[in-house]
């Protein structure tokens, strides 16, 4: 007989077709109730667990791949944002080299994070799931061999019950029954041993996968926070800010932090002692403007001083005590902007008694006396009115930290602080 294909002859093809026909006929008879079906409830439970395990593992694999794709997309977005930041950062700005190092280090961390997740988490899960197709094929083969066994069993029984018994056919049917039973039992025993072990292994695989994922996440954010330490957000006394910052936030924080240092320069000096007010308001204004123009702080940026002079607000009570010149307050002098502050009497529960306005610390200040308020960059302070304005030192303000007030509604922690260390909000 000529071959139909490589390794396939007409005889083998006819045998396979005959087997499929016998199996189809047997299944039809079983569904119609004309032939009994061999059932194994314990093995069916093992197969149900196997299918559930394969479905769950495939879902974990699919979601983990989606997570890795998101990490890669986040890396690309972070890199584009860093490139944009590097392009807009002027070469002569303070901290250009630090920013370039930050961009390079964060890009390396993203690459390592994605590679570690792929090697340690995804590949292990892929290896675990690679065994399922082969076992699934063997389970399907067992089902086919079970049908062959039932068919051979029914054929042998029908020959024995027949009126005309043919010993040769009965012997051949018995031989086929024994062969079908042997093949089925071999597969059945192997699968009954392997499926429970495979079912129990899922716990260790899932634990290892998610522990590895969590470990690499923790390592990535820890290393990222170390790289981003120069740009880490400031932690106030009452409100803590997480030290772990995403790379794009860290880069932007570094940008604004370094630009702020570029503009503000070093911290200003301590304000001078309070001077006695001049009895002539015009002479006092002229003296203040002359001192500011003639003797600027050597540690401060002249442009920032000019900007503060133009944009800063001066209250009437600081230049003109109401007890001496109550009629001057409503006036507006050329070159200066007088803002009439409204003092609260405590009727508003959200503001402390005597509230004037709010300022924000732009430099750190360490208190040297018990009545002084310690400041850190970014602290919001509610400025309060002084009971006796004449006793207030020039260049100093009285206030309480906004975070302390909103948490405790108590102004006992108020203190004085230098005005030039803050900026009005």
Secondary structure, 3 states (H helix, E strand, C coil): CCEEECCEEHHHHHHHHHHHHHHHHHHHHHHCCCCCCCCCHHHHHHHHHHHHHHHHHHHHHHHHHHHHHHHHHHHHHHHHHHHHHHHHCCCCCCCHHHHHHHHHHHHHHHHHHHHHHHHHHHHHHHHHHCCHHHHHHHHHHHHHHHHHHHHHHHHHHHHHHCCCCCHHHHHHHHHHHHHHHHHHHHHHHHHHHHHHHHHHHHHHHHHHHHHHHHHHHHHHHHHHHHHCHHHCCCCCCCCCCCCCCCHHHHHHHHHHHHHHHHHHCCCCCCCCCCCCCCCCHHHHHHHHHHHHHHCCCCCCCHHHHHHHHHHCCECHHHHCCCCCCCCCCCCCCCCCCECCCCCCCCCCCCCCCCEEEEEEECCCECCCCCCECCECCCCEEEEECCCCHHHCCCCEEEEEEHHHHHHHCCCCCCEEEEHHHEEEC
